[in-house]
Amino acid sequence: MPTPRRKVLPAFSSEEEERAFWATHDSSDYVDWAKASRRSFPGLKPTLRTISLRLPEAMIGQLKVLANKRDIPYQSLLKQFLAERLQEELTRTTGT
């Protein structure tokens, strides 16, 4: 069976232009995923943004107690709780 002919990627003048292109085009027309290989990016870190969040002192105290039992900083525990709850809510609302 002959391999389907792949389309040639256009040259993009900006990341915005490329983002718009991929929002309306299927990558399978341009990339031979059968020839793709898995890559690892160990040094890649997610973009973080600092926010200010006001919490009751009692809640912070409870977080610190739980975090101490798990031997992690309380801010990390709060991020874990938030990530878990976000995933629950997204799963519940999207059904996936």
Secondary structure, DSSP 8 states (H G I E B T S, - for coil): ------------SSHHHHHHHHHHS-GGGT--GGG------TT-------------HHHHHHHHHHHHHHTS-HHHHHHHHHHHHHHHHHHHHH--
